[in-house]
Amino acid sequence: MSERIDKAKQIAIEFYEKQLELMDLLASLNDEEQKIFHPG
C-alpha cells in the first residue's frame, strides 16, 4: 500500500479521535461557555 494511503489513514484515525474528544469536551461545557461555540 502506498505511503500516502497509510498517511491518510493515520490522519483519519487521529481526526476521528480528536472529534470524539471535542464532542466530550463540548458536552461538558456549561450553557454560558457553549454560547461561544453556538452564538444566538
Buried (B, 14 or more C-beta within 10 A) or exposed (E): EEEEEEEEEEEEEEEEEEEEEEEEEEEEEEEEEEEEEEEE
